Amino acid sequence: MKIVTDFPRKIREIENLWVPMPDGAKLAARVWLPEDADRNPVPVILEYIPYRKRDFTAFRDETMHPYWAGHGYATVRIDMRGSGESDGTMIDEYLKQELDDGVSAIAWLAKQPWCTGRIGMVGNSWGGFNSLQIAALRPPALACIITSCSTDDRYADDVHYMGGCLLNDTFDWGTSFFDWLPRPPDPVLVGERWRQMWQQRLDAAAFPIESWMRHQRRDDYWKHGSICENYDDIQCPVFAVGGWLDGYTNAIPRMLRHLKVPRLGLVGPWAHKFPHMAVPGPAIGFLQEGLRWWDHWLKDAKTGIMDEPILRVFMQENVPAKGFYATCPGRWVAESQWPSPRIQNRRWHLNEGGLEQRPGRETGVQGRSPQTVGLAAGEWCPYGTGGGTGPEFATDQREDDGRSIVFDSAPLPARLEILGPPVVTLDLAIDRPVGFVAVRLGDVAPDGTTTRVSYGVLALSHRDGHEVLTPMVPGQRTRVRIQLNDNAFAVDAGHRLRVAVSTTYWPMVWPSPEPVLLTVFTGASTLEIPERPVRPEDATLRPLPPAEQSPGVVVETLEPMVSRRTVERDVLTGETKVKVEENMGRFVMRKIGLEVGFWSGEELSIAEDDPLSAKTVMWRTTEYARDGWRTRIAARTTVRATKTDFLLTGELDAFEGDQKVASKRWDATIPRDLI
């Protein structure tokens, strides 16, 4: 990573700027802009998220926003209503108030004397989501967006549900969000009213997991903010960025297919980060690529970015079957059209003898998966934070595959390059009305090491869609289609393809209410792989620049970061526990004299033969301190289930110094909706 300190234009920082809303509330913004912007106005690049510009995202903000400011932009980092030093409260994601505030902020920024009236939005994760959602509202000054690690579909491709299955990540993110909601503002910026603002947040604090769990199918709650409901709502250019390890990457090819505006897609081997700081490498010069985009759409400069292929992706090869790897082997490839007419589906049949080109005899193969199939799956959405927090990435699949129904091909006679979503169609039956299937495509090396290429899960009650659900008829043969995650992956000659099917995928997916016996009918089930022929033009692609950024925050470490992940198995009881500790430790941000501490943990447990034994416990603690001022937030979530209901508990405690100033508890019983 190259650190850049010398820019074409000298910049100044406005540490805190109040952005007024129509109802009188004020949002807190941090601004970097050229020193002469009042005399020579510049376009604005806006990032609008709830993650506290004063402390939490300062580490990342200072590496990115000054860089673009130094190249002739006013970069504005706004904390949403109810977060950081902004007025008001927040109770959930992507509410109408959030989006309306974003539209109002854009209108206000466009009128500032240092702004040309042209604005772009950028964001990763939440900021990528609301960049799309606000673009769909068409604020007149919004000229273009860069959306990173986001989605067009809040139900089908978000942290809560996948294929109609409940993700444990909904509790992971929900507990973190639970801890975010009531954090106090910094008294240095808001003065004596900090305590009143904090109390308002504590009084309004919600338990968002309960809301998410009351909407287990695709309804109006999820349709709100999902731009896939009408892609034509977006009328400005879109640059969509992501990584193959990220949980949201399926949205990129989908948006390229359906949006009608000028658009580009970029997908690397990365986890859930902006590409200049993402792992596994190679990281790229995302800030330089972003600058080419901004210059084209906000300054009418001829950068050539729109003359390049619509989609550039990293074709992975020889991917390690490890919980963490710093670099991924492969090369950059591109397609000038998407969907690409060059890519053709190649079909295999799931036969008694394995994956074969022709269908074999139809017969039923049965399996009842142990509840712990899925321990090799890794995280649904890895952050790539390092080997100490592994296994974030999927590990060697052999243990999971050995307890699944498996179909292997013969060794491939030639290299096979995949680009797009593999699709598995299963003729199947189950012995219960409710169940799901987890389907994985694997790359089996000659020594047996198995790397997961892609995967998908489907709640079988969702086989005809996510809105109208139908329980299975036990024993009745049914045909279902499971689209696996998009990927770019090269399988070497001599390796085998593997399709593995299970009825459990814990701890990623919450288990079905009963153990499920699955029958897969061979000869009638298929695998389709989107095969990409080599494109000679790939060798002449413009090289992506190396990663660079502006300097970051200087901190003094008081308590080191501790990250560990362990799996414990009780041979006598059959219980397995996954324990995670991801503590950022305690440190002082020298520039603002703020002491910060973050601690988090989780424990997920299940018995090998009892899905109703599943239990998830997650906790987060955050402290802020300065010159005798000290606050602490502690949040805890517990989830269990019966055959008919989910049982949720949320606990929230707040402390000023050693005194507890608030304590709230939520207990909710929520019916299972064919999950």
C-alpha positions as CSV (number, residue, x, y, z in Angstrom):
1,M,0.0,0.0,0.0
2,K,1.4,3.3,-1.1
3,I,0.7,6.3,1.3
4,V,0.2,9.5,-0.6
5,T,0.6,12.9,1.0
6,D,1.3,15.2,-1.9
7,F,-1.9,16.0,-3.9
8,P,-2.6,18.3,-6.9
9,R,-4.6,20.6,-4.6
10,K,-4.0,21.6,-1.0
11,I,-6.9,20.7,1.2
12,R,-8.5,21.8,4.4
13,E,-10.8,19.9,6.8
14,I,-14.0,21.0,8.4
15,E,-14.1,18.7,11.5
16,N,-17.8,19.1,12.0
17,L,-20.4,20.8,9.8
18,W,-24.1,20.8,10.6
19,V,-26.3,19.8,7.7
20,P,-29.9,21.1,8.4
21,M,-32.9,18.9,7.7
22,P,-36.4,20.3,6.8
23,D,-37.8,19.3,10.2
24,G,-35.1,21.3,12.1
25,A,-32.9,18.3,12.9
26,K,-29.2,18.6,12.1
27,L,-26.9,15.9,10.8
28,A,-23.2,16.0,11.6
29,A,-20.8,15.9,8.7
30,R,-17.0,15.8,8.3
31,V,-15.7,17.6,5.2
32,W,-12.4,17.6,3.3
33,L,-12.2,20.1,0.4
34,P,-9.6,22.1,-1.6
35,E,-8.5,25.2,0.2
36,D,-9.7,27.4,-2.6
37,A,-13.1,25.7,-3.1
38,D,-15.0,28.8,-2.0
39,R,-13.5,30.6,-5.0
40,N,-13.2,27.6,-7.3
41,P,-16.2,25.4,-6.5
42,V,-15.8,21.6,-6.9
43,P,-18.2,18.6,-7.2
44,V,-19.1,16.8,-3.9
45,I,-18.6,13.1,-3.1
46,L,-21.0,12.1,-0.3
47,E,-20.8,9.0,2.0
48,Y,-23.8,8.7,4.2
49,I,-23.7,6.0,6.9
50,P,-24.4,5.5,10.7
51,Y,-20.9,4.4,11.7
52,R,-19.7,7.4,13.6
53,K,-17.3,9.7,11.6
54,R,-15.8,10.9,14.9
55,D,-14.3,7.5,15.9
56,F,-15.3,4.2,14.3
57,T,-14.9,5.0,10.6
58,A,-12.3,7.7,11.1
59,F,-9.6,5.0,10.5
60,R,-11.0,4.3,7.1
61,D,-12.3,7.8,6.3
62,E,-8.9,9.5,6.6
63,T,-7.3,7.1,4.2
64,M,-9.9,7.7,1.4
65,H,-11.7,11.1,1.6
66,P,-8.7,13.4,1.8
67,Y,-7.3,11.5,-1.3
68,W,-10.3,12.5,-3.5
69,A,-10.4,16.0,-1.9
70,G,-6.8,16.5,-2.9
71,H,-7.8,15.7,-6.5
72,G,-10.4,18.5,-6.6
73,Y,-13.5,17.3,-4.8
74,A,-15.3,18.2,-1.6
75,T,-15.7,14.9,0.2
76,V,-18.5,14.8,2.8
77,R,-18.9,12.0,5.4
78,I,-22.4,12.4,7.1
79,D,-23.6,10.4,10.1
80,M,-27.2,9.5,9.7
81,R,-29.9,10.7,12.0
82,G,-29.5,9.1,15.5
83,S,-25.8,8.2,15.0
84,G,-22.6,9.9,16.0
85,E,-23.3,13.6,16.7
86,S,-26.4,13.8,14.5
87,D,-29.7,14.7,16.1
88,G,-32.6,12.2,16.5
89,T,-32.9,8.5,16.9
90,M,-32.6,5.4,14.7
91,I,-34.5,2.1,15.1
92,D,-33.9,0.1,11.9
93,E,-32.1,0.0,8.5
94,Y,-33.1,1.9,5.4
95,L,-36.2,3.5,6.8
96,K,-38.0,6.2,4.8
97,Q,-36.6,8.9,7.2
98,E,-33.1,7.8,6.4
99,L,-33.6,8.1,2.6
100,D,-35.6,11.4,2.9
101,D,-32.7,12.8,4.9
102,G,-30.2,11.7,2.3
103,V,-32.2,13.4,-0.4
104,S,-32.4,16.6,1.7
105,A,-28.7,16.5,2.4
106,I,-27.9,16.3,-1.3
107,A,-30.1,19.3,-2.0
108,W,-28.4,21.3,0.7
109,L,-24.9,20.3,-0.3
110,A,-25.6,21.3,-4.0
111,K,-26.3,24.8,-2.9
112,Q,-23.1,25.4,-0.9
113,P,-20.7,28.0,-2.4
114,W,-17.9,25.5,-2.6
115,C,-20.0,23.0,-4.7
116,T,-20.6,23.1,-8.4
117,G,-24.0,21.6,-7.9
118,R,-23.0,18.1,-9.0
119,I,-22.8,15.3,-6.5
120,G,-21.7,11.7,-6.5
121,M,-22.4,9.1,-3.7
122,V,-20.1,6.3,-2.6
123,G,-20.4,3.7,0.1
124,N,-19.5,0.2,1.1
125,S,-22.1,-2.1,2.7
126,W,-24.8,0.2,4.3
127,G,-23.5,3.2,2.3
128,G,-23.6,1.1,-0.8
129,F,-27.2,0.1,-0.1
130,N,-28.4,3.6,0.5
131,S,-26.5,5.0,-2.5
132,L,-28.7,2.7,-4.7
133,Q,-31.8,3.5,-2.7
134,I,-31.3,7.3,-2.8
135,A,-30.4,7.1,-6.5
136,A,-33.8,5.5,-7.1
137,L,-35.4,8.6,-5.6
138,R,-33.7,10.7,-8.2
139,P,-32.5,13.8,-6.3
140,P,-31.7,16.3,-9.1
141,A,-28.1,17.0,-8.1
142,L,-27.1,13.3,-7.8
143,A,-25.1,12.7,-11.0
144,C,-23.6,9.2,-10.4
145,I,-22.8,6.6,-7.7
146,I,-20.2,4.0,-6.7
147,T,-21.8,1.2,-4.7
148,S,-19.6,-1.4,-3.0
149,C,-20.6,-4.7,-1.4
150,S,-24.3,-3.9,-1.5
151,T,-27.5,-5.4,-2.9
152,D,-30.4,-4.6,-5.1
153,D,-32.6,-7.1,-3.2
154,R,-33.0,-6.7,0.6
155,Y,-34.6,-10.1,1.0
156,A,-32.9,-12.5,-1.4
157,D,-29.4,-11.2,-1.0
158,D,-28.9,-9.6,2.4
159,V,-27.6,-10.7,5.8
160,H,-31.0,-12.0,7.1
161,Y,-32.2,-14.7,4.7
162,M,-30.7,-16.7,1.9
163,G,-32.9,-18.9,-0.3
164,G,-35.6,-18.4,2.3
165,C,-33.3,-19.9,5.0
166,L,-32.5,-17.9,8.2
167,L,-28.9,-16.9,8.4
168,N,-27.1,-16.8,11.8
169,D,-25.5,-13.6,10.4
170,T,-28.8,-11.9,11.1
171,F,-28.0,-12.3,14.8
172,D,-24.3,-11.3,14.4
173,W,-25.1,-8.1,12.6
174,G,-28.3,-7.6,14.6
175,T,-26.3,-7.7,17.9
176,S,-23.8,-5.2,16.5
177,F,-26.5,-2.9,15.3
178,F,-28.2,-3.3,18.7
179,D,-25.0,-2.0,20.3
180,W,-24.7,0.8,17.7
181,L,-28.1,2.3,18.2
182,P,-27.7,3.9,21.7
183,R,-24.1,5.0,21.6
184,P,-23.6,8.6,22.9
185,P,-22.5,11.6,20.9
186,D,-19.1,13.2,21.7
187,P,-19.5,16.1,24.2
188,V,-16.6,17.9,22.5
189,L,-18.8,18.5,19.4
190,V,-22.3,18.8,20.9
191,G,-21.6,20.3,24.3
192,E,-23.8,19.8,27.4
193,R,-26.7,18.5,25.4
194,W,-24.8,15.2,24.9
195,R,-26.5,13.6,27.9
196,Q,-30.0,14.6,26.6
197,M,-29.2,13.2,23.2
198,W,-27.9,10.0,24.7
199,Q,-31.0,9.6,26.9
200,Q,-33.2,10.1,23.8
201,R,-31.3,7.3,22.1
202,L,-31.5,5.0,25.1
203,D,-35.3,5.6,25.4
204,A,-35.9,4.9,21.7
205,A,-33.5,1.9,21.5
206,A,-35.1,-0.9,19.6
207,F,-34.3,-4.6,19.2
208,P,-34.1,-4.8,15.4
209,I,-33.7,-8.6,15.2
210,E,-37.3,-8.9,16.4
211,S,-38.5,-6.8,13.4
212,W,-36.4,-8.8,11.0
213,M,-37.7,-12.1,12.4
214,R,-41.3,-11.0,12.0
215,H,-40.8,-10.9,8.3
216,Q,-39.6,-14.4,7.3
217,R,-40.9,-14.2,3.7
218,R,-40.6,-11.5,1.0
219,D,-43.2,-8.9,1.9
220,D,-43.5,-5.1,1.7
221,Y,-41.0,-4.7,4.5
222,W,-38.2,-6.1,2.3
223,K,-39.5,-4.7,-0.9
224,H,-38.9,-1.2,0.5
225,G,-35.4,-0.2,-0.5
226,S,-35.0,-3.1,-2.9
227,I,-34.3,-1.4,-6.3
228,C,-35.0,-4.7,-8.0
229,E,-38.6,-3.9,-7.6
230,N,-38.1,-1.3,-10.4
231,Y,-34.6,-0.9,-11.8
232,D,-35.9,1.9,-14.0
233,D,-36.2,4.1,-10.9
234,I,-32.4,4.6,-11.2
235,Q,-31.5,7.2,-13.8
236,C,-27.9,8.0,-12.9
237,P,-24.7,6.0,-13.9
238,V,-23.8,3.2,-11.5
239,F,-20.3,1.7,-10.8
240,A,-20.9,-1.6,-8.8
241,V,-18.0,-3.1,-6.9
242,G,-17.5,-6.2,-4.9
243,G,-15.6,-9.4,-4.1
244,W,-16.2,-13.1,-4.6
245,L,-15.9,-13.7,-0.9
246,D,-18.4,-11.0,0.0
247,G,-22.0,-11.9,0.8
248,Y,-23.5,-9.4,-1.7
249,T,-21.7,-10.0,-5.0
250,N,-24.6,-11.7,-6.8
251,A,-26.2,-8.2,-7.1
252,I,-23.5,-6.9,-9.4
253,P,-24.2,-9.1,-12.5
254,R,-27.9,-8.8,-11.8
255,M,-27.7,-5.0,-11.8
256,L,-25.6,-5.0,-15.0
257,R,-28.2,-7.1,-16.6
258,H,-31.3,-5.0,-15.6
259,L,-30.1,-1.4,-15.2
260,K,-30.5,0.7,-18.4
261,V,-28.2,3.5,-17.3
262,P,-24.4,3.7,-18.1
263,R,-22.9,1.1,-15.7
264,L,-19.7,-0.8,-14.9
265,G,-19.0,-3.8,-12.7
266,L,-15.8,-4.8,-10.9
267,V,-15.4,-8.0,-8.9
268,G,-12.1,-9.0,-7.3
269,P,-11.2,-12.0,-5.0
270,W,-12.0,-9.8,-2.0
271,A,-14.1,-10.0,1.2
272,H,-16.4,-7.2,2.5
273,K,-14.1,-4.1,2.1
274,F,-13.3,-1.4,-0.4
275,P,-10.9,-2.9,-3.0
276,H,-7.8,-0.8,-2.0
277,M,-7.8,-2.3,1.5
278,A,-9.5,-5.6,0.8
279,V,-8.1,-9.1,1.3
280,P,-7.3,-11.6,-0.1
281,G,-5.1,-9.7,-2.6
282,P,-4.4,-8.5,-5.0
283,A,-5.8,-5.2,-3.7
284,I,-6.1,-2.5,-6.4
285,G,-6.0,1.2,-6.8
286,F,-9.7,1.7,-6.1
287,L,-9.2,5.4,-5.2
288,Q,-7.6,6.0,-8.6
289,E,-10.3,4.0,-10.4
290,G,-12.9,6.0,-8.4
291,L,-11.2,9.2,-9.5
292,R,-11.5,8.2,-13.2
293,W,-15.3,7.6,-12.6
294,W,-15.8,10.9,-10.7
295,D,-13.8,12.9,-13.2
296,H,-15.9,11.5,-16.1
297,W,-19.3,12.0,-14.6
298,L,-18.8,15.0,-12.3
299,K,-16.2,17.0,-14.3
300,D,-16.9,15.9,-17.9
301,A,-13.2,14.8,-18.3
302,K,-12.1,12.3,-20.8
303,T,-10.7,9.5,-18.6
304,G,-11.6,6.6,-20.9
305,I,-13.3,4.7,-18.1
306,M,-16.5,4.3,-20.1
307,D,-14.6,2.9,-23.1
308,E,-13.7,-0.2,-21.2
309,P,-15.6,-3.5,-20.8
310,I,-18.8,-3.4,-18.8
311,L,-17.6,-6.1,-16.4
312,R,-14.1,-6.8,-15.2
313,V,-13.6,-9.8,-12.8
314,F,-10.8,-11.7,-11.1
315,M,-10.6,-15.3,-12.4
316,Q,-9.5,-17.3,-9.4
317,E,-7.4,-20.4,-9.8
318,N,-5.8,-22.9,-7.4
319,V,-7.7,-21.2,-4.5
320,P,-6.4,-22.4,-1.1
321,A,-8.9,-24.5,0.9
322,K,-8.0,-22.5,4.0
323,G,-9.8,-20.3,6.6
324,F,-7.6,-17.4,5.6
325,Y,-5.2,-16.6,2.8
326,A,-3.6,-13.2,2.1
327,T,-3.4,-13.5,-1.7
328,C,-5.5,-15.4,-4.2
329,P,-3.9,-16.7,-7.4
330,G,-5.5,-15.8,-10.7
331,R,-5.8,-13.1,-13.4
332,W,-8.1,-10.3,-14.5
333,V,-10.6,-10.9,-17.3
334,A,-13.4,-8.9,-18.8
335,E,-16.6,-9.1,-20.8
336,S,-17.8,-6.3,-23.1
337,Q,-21.4,-7.4,-22.8
338,W,-23.4,-8.7,-19.9
339,P,-25.0,-11.2,-20.0
340,S,-22.1,-12.3,-22.2
341,P,-23.2,-14.3,-25.4
342,R,-19.8,-16.0,-25.1
343,I,-20.7,-17.9,-22.0
344,Q,-22.6,-21.1,-22.5
345,N,-24.0,-23.5,-20.0
346,R,-22.4,-26.9,-19.8
347,R,-24.5,-29.7,-18.3
348,W,-23.7,-32.7,-16.1
349,H,-26.1,-35.2,-14.8
350,L,-26.1,-36.4,-11.2
351,N,-25.9,-40.1,-11.8
352,E,-25.3,-43.2,-9.6
353,G,-21.7,-43.2,-10.9
354,G,-21.2,-39.4,-10.2
355,L,-21.3,-36.4,-12.5
356,E,-21.6,-37.5,-16.1
357,Q,-22.4,-35.9,-19.5
358,R,-25.3,-38.3,-20.2
359,P,-28.2,-39.1,-17.9
360,G,-28.0,-42.4,-16.1
361,R,-30.6,-44.8,-14.6
362,E,-33.1,-43.1,-12.3
363,T,-32.8,-44.2,-8.7
364,G,-33.1,-42.7,-5.3
365,V,-30.1,-41.9,-3.1
366,Q,-30.9,-41.1,0.5
367,G,-29.1,-39.2,3.3
368,R,-29.9,-37.6,6.6
369,S,-27.3,-35.0,7.5
370,P,-25.9,-34.6,11.0
371,Q,-26.7,-31.1,12.4
372,T,-23.0,-30.0,12.2
373,V,-22.6,-30.3,8.4
374,G,-21.4,-26.8,7.6
375,L,-18.5,-26.4,10.0
376,A,-16.3,-26.0,6.9
377,A,-18.5,-23.3,5.4
378,G,-16.8,-20.3,6.9
379,E,-18.7,-17.0,7.4
380,W,-21.6,-16.0,5.1
381,C,-19.9,-12.6,4.7
382,P,-16.2,-12.6,5.5
383,Y,-14.4,-9.3,6.3
384,G,-10.9,-10.7,5.6
385,T,-9.7,-9.5,9.0
386,G,-6.8,-11.9,9.1
387,G,-5.8,-15.4,10.1
388,G,-6.3,-14.7,13.8
389,T,-10.1,-14.6,13.3
390,G,-10.3,-17.7,11.0
391,P,-11.8,-19.6,9.6
392,E,-13.7,-16.7,8.0
393,F,-13.3,-18.3,4.6
394,A,-14.5,-21.8,3.7
395,T,-12.0,-24.5,4.6
396,D,-11.3,-27.9,3.1
397,Q,-14.7,-29.3,2.4
398,R,-13.9,-33.0,2.9
399,E,-15.4,-33.3,6.4
400,D,-18.7,-31.7,5.3
401,D,-18.8,-33.6,2.0
402,G,-18.2,-36.9,3.8
403,R,-21.5,-36.5,5.6
404,S,-23.4,-35.4,2.5
405,I,-24.8,-36.9,-0.6
406,V,-21.9,-36.5,-3.1
407,F,-21.5,-36.7,-6.9
408,D,-18.0,-36.5,-8.4
409,S,-17.0,-36.2,-12.0
410,A,-14.1,-38.0,-13.7
411,P,-10.8,-36.0,-13.8
412,L,-11.3,-33.1,-16.2
413,P,-9.4,-33.5,-19.4
414,A,-9.0,-29.8,-19.8
415,R,-9.1,-26.6,-17.7
416,L,-12.6,-25.3,-17.1
417,E,-13.2,-21.6,-16.5
418,I,-16.5,-20.6,-14.8
419,L,-18.1,-17.2,-14.8
420,G,-21.6,-16.7,-13.5
421,P,-23.9,-18.7,-11.3
422,P,-23.8,-22.6,-11.4
423,V,-27.3,-24.0,-11.2
424,V,-28.3,-27.4,-9.7
425,T,-31.7,-28.9,-10.4
426,L,-32.7,-31.6,-8.0
427,D,-35.5,-34.2,-8.3
428,L,-36.0,-34.9,-4.6
429,A,-38.3,-35.9,-1.8
430,I,-38.1,-35.3,1.9
431,D,-39.9,-37.0,4.8
432,R,-41.0,-33.8,6.5
433,P,-43.1,-30.9,5.5
434,V,-40.3,-28.4,6.3
435,G,-36.7,-28.6,5.4
436,F,-34.0,-27.1,3.2
437,V,-31.1,-28.2,1.0
438,A,-27.6,-26.8,1.0
439,V,-25.8,-27.5,-2.3
440,R,-22.1,-26.9,-2.9
441,L,-19.9,-27.1,-6.0
442,G,-16.4,-28.2,-5.2
443,D,-13.0,-28.4,-6.9
444,V,-11.4,-31.7,-5.9
445,A,-7.6,-31.8,-6.3
446,P,-5.8,-35.0,-7.1
447,D,-4.7,-35.3,-3.4
448,G,-8.4,-35.0,-2.3
449,T,-8.2,-31.4,-1.0
450,T,-11.5,-29.8,-1.8
451,T,-12.1,-26.1,-2.3
452,R,-15.6,-24.8,-2.4
453,V,-16.3,-23.1,-5.7
454,S,-19.8,-21.9,-5.0
455,Y,-22.9,-22.8,-2.9
456,G,-26.6,-22.1,-2.5
457,V,-29.3,-22.9,0.0
458,L,-33.0,-23.2,-0.5
459,A,-35.8,-23.6,2.0
460,L,-38.0,-26.0,0.2
461,S,-41.2,-24.2,1.1
462,H,-39.8,-21.3,-1.0
463,R,-39.3,-23.5,-4.1
464,D,-41.9,-21.5,-6.0
465,G,-40.8,-18.1,-4.8
466,H,-40.3,-16.1,-1.5
467,E,-43.8,-14.6,-1.2
468,V,-46.3,-17.5,-1.3
469,L,-44.9,-20.5,0.5
470,T,-46.0,-24.1,0.3
471,P,-44.9,-26.9,2.7
472,M,-43.6,-30.1,1.2
473,V,-45.7,-33.2,1.0
474,P,-43.6,-35.9,2.7
475,G,-42.4,-38.5,0.3
476,Q,-43.7,-36.7,-2.8
477,R,-41.1,-36.3,-5.6
478,T,-40.5,-32.6,-6.4
479,R,-38.2,-30.8,-8.8
480,V,-36.4,-27.7,-7.5
481,R,-33.9,-25.3,-8.9
482,I,-31.0,-24.0,-6.7
483,Q,-29.0,-21.2,-8.2
484,L,-25.6,-21.0,-6.5
485,N,-23.6,-17.9,-6.0
486,D,-22.0,-16.1,-8.9
487,N,-18.2,-16.7,-9.2
488,A,-15.2,-16.7,-11.5
489,F,-13.2,-19.8,-10.9
490,A,-10.8,-21.9,-13.0
491,V,-10.7,-25.7,-12.3
492,D,-7.5,-27.3,-13.6
493,A,-7.2,-30.3,-15.8
494,G,-6.9,-33.4,-13.7
495,H,-9.2,-32.0,-11.0
496,R,-12.7,-33.3,-10.4
497,L,-15.9,-31.4,-10.0
498,R,-18.1,-32.3,-7.0
499,V,-21.7,-31.6,-6.1
500,A,-22.4,-32.1,-2.4
501,V,-26.0,-31.9,-1.0
502,S,-27.0,-31.8,2.6
503,T,-30.1,-30.9,4.7
504,T,-28.1,-28.9,7.3
505,Y,-25.5,-26.1,7.0
506,W,-24.8,-25.0,10.6
507,P,-23.7,-22.6,11.9
508,M,-24.3,-20.5,8.8
509,V,-28.0,-21.5,8.4
510,W,-30.5,-22.1,11.3
511,P,-31.6,-25.7,11.3
512,S,-35.0,-27.1,10.3
513,P,-37.4,-28.0,13.1
514,E,-36.8,-31.7,12.6
515,P,-34.1,-33.9,11.2
516,V,-34.8,-34.4,7.5
517,L,-34.3,-37.5,5.4
518,L,-33.5,-36.5,1.8
519,T,-33.9,-38.6,-1.3
520,V,-32.2,-37.3,-4.5
521,F,-33.2,-39.0,-7.7
522,T,-30.2,-39.6,-9.8
523,G,-30.4,-39.5,-13.6
524,A,-33.1,-36.8,-13.3
525,S,-31.0,-34.2,-11.4
526,T,-28.5,-31.9,-13.2
527,L,-25.7,-29.4,-12.8
528,E,-25.3,-26.5,-15.2
529,I,-22.0,-24.6,-15.2
530,P,-21.6,-21.3,-17.1
531,E,-18.4,-22.0,-19.0
532,R,-16.3,-19.0,-20.2
533,P,-14.0,-19.5,-23.2
534,V,-10.7,-17.8,-23.0
535,R,-10.9,-14.2,-24.4
536,P,-7.6,-13.2,-26.1
537,E,-8.4,-9.5,-25.4
538,D,-7.9,-10.2,-21.7
539,A,-4.2,-10.1,-22.2
540,T,-4.5,-6.5,-23.5
541,L,-6.6,-5.1,-20.6
542,R,-5.4,-1.9,-19.1
543,P,-3.6,-2.9,-15.9
544,L,-5.3,-1.9,-12.7
545,P,-3.1,0.5,-10.7
546,P,-1.6,-0.6,-7.3
547,A,-3.4,0.4,-4.1
548,E,-2.7,3.7,-2.6
549,Q,-4.3,6.0,0.0
550,S,-3.8,9.0,2.2
551,P,-2.4,8.6,5.7
552,G,-4.6,7.1,8.4
553,V,-5.4,7.7,12.1
554,V,-2.6,7.5,14.7
555,V,-3.5,5.5,17.8
556,E,-1.9,4.5,21.0
557,T,-2.7,0.9,22.0
558,L,-3.7,0.4,25.6
559,E,-5.1,-3.1,25.3
560,P,-4.2,-5.3,22.3
561,M,-6.7,-6.8,19.9
562,V,-7.5,-10.4,20.6
563,S,-9.2,-12.6,18.0
564,R,-9.8,-16.3,18.1
565,R,-12.3,-18.9,16.9
566,T,-12.5,-22.4,18.3
567,V,-14.7,-25.5,17.8
568,E,-15.4,-27.7,20.8
569,R,-17.0,-31.1,20.5
570,D,-18.3,-33.1,23.5
571,V,-18.0,-36.8,22.4
572,L,-20.3,-38.0,25.2
573,T,-23.2,-35.6,24.6
574,G,-22.7,-35.0,20.9
575,E,-22.8,-31.2,21.4
576,T,-20.6,-28.9,19.3
577,K,-19.8,-25.3,20.2
578,V,-18.3,-22.7,18.0
579,K,-16.8,-19.9,20.1
580,V,-15.7,-16.6,18.6
581,E,-13.8,-13.7,20.3
582,E,-13.1,-10.6,18.2
583,N,-11.9,-7.9,20.5
584,M,-10.5,-4.7,18.9
585,G,-9.0,-3.9,22.3
586,R,-8.6,-0.5,23.8
587,F,-6.8,2.5,22.2
588,V,-6.5,6.2,22.3
589,M,-7.1,8.3,19.1
590,R,-4.4,10.9,19.6
591,K,-5.9,13.6,17.3
592,I,-9.1,13.9,19.4
593,G,-7.9,12.5,22.7
594,L,-10.6,9.9,22.8
595,E,-10.2,6.5,24.4
596,V,-12.1,3.8,22.7
597,G,-12.7,0.1,23.5
598,F,-14.6,-2.6,21.5
599,W,-15.2,-6.1,22.7
600,S,-17.4,-8.8,21.1
601,G,-18.0,-12.5,21.3
602,E,-20.4,-15.3,20.3
603,E,-21.1,-18.9,21.2
604,L,-23.1,-21.1,18.9
605,S,-24.0,-24.6,20.0
606,I,-25.9,-27.6,18.7
607,A,-26.3,-31.3,19.4
608,E,-25.4,-33.6,16.5
609,D,-28.9,-35.2,16.3
610,D,-31.2,-32.5,17.6
611,P,-31.9,-29.3,15.6
612,L,-34.0,-27.9,18.5
613,S,-30.8,-27.8,20.6
614,A,-29.4,-25.0,18.5
615,K,-28.6,-21.9,20.5
616,T,-26.9,-18.7,19.5
617,V,-25.6,-16.2,22.1
618,M,-23.8,-13.0,21.0
619,W,-22.6,-10.0,22.9
620,R,-21.0,-6.6,22.2
621,T,-19.5,-4.0,24.6
622,T,-18.3,-0.5,23.6
623,E,-16.6,2.1,25.8
624,Y,-15.7,5.8,25.2
625,A,-13.7,7.9,27.6
626,R,-11.9,11.2,27.9
627,D,-10.9,13.4,30.9
628,G,-13.2,11.7,33.4
629,W,-16.1,11.2,31.0
630,R,-16.7,7.6,30.5
631,T,-19.7,5.7,28.9
632,R,-20.3,2.0,28.2
633,I,-22.9,0.1,26.2
634,A,-23.4,-3.6,26.6
635,A,-25.7,-5.6,24.3
636,R,-26.5,-9.3,24.3
637,T,-28.7,-11.4,22.1
638,T,-29.9,-15.0,22.7
639,V,-31.8,-17.1,20.2
640,R,-33.3,-20.6,20.5
641,A,-36.2,-22.3,18.8
642,T,-38.9,-24.9,19.4
643,K,-40.6,-26.8,16.6
644,T,-43.1,-24.0,16.2
645,D,-41.5,-20.8,17.4
646,F,-38.3,-18.7,17.6
647,L,-37.4,-17.5,21.2
648,L,-35.5,-14.3,21.2
649,T,-34.0,-12.3,24.1
650,G,-32.3,-9.0,23.8
651,E,-30.5,-7.2,26.7
652,L,-29.2,-3.7,26.7
653,D,-27.3,-1.9,29.5
654,A,-25.8,1.6,29.5
655,F,-23.4,3.0,32.0
656,E,-22.0,6.5,32.7
657,G,-18.9,5.9,34.7
658,D,-19.8,3.0,37.0
659,Q,-23.4,4.0,37.3
660,K,-26.0,2.1,35.3
661,V,-28.2,4.7,33.6
662,A,-30.4,2.4,31.5
663,S,-31.4,-1.3,31.3
664,K,-33.8,-2.8,28.8
665,R,-34.8,-6.3,28.0
666,W,-36.9,-7.8,25.1
667,D,-38.4,-11.3,25.1
668,A,-40.2,-12.3,22.0
669,T,-41.8,-15.5,20.8
670,I,-42.2,-15.5,17.0
671,P,-43.9,-18.3,15.0
672,R,-41.7,-20.1,12.5
673,D,-43.0,-19.4,9.0
674,L,-42.1,-22.7,7.3
675,I,-38.4,-22.3,8.2
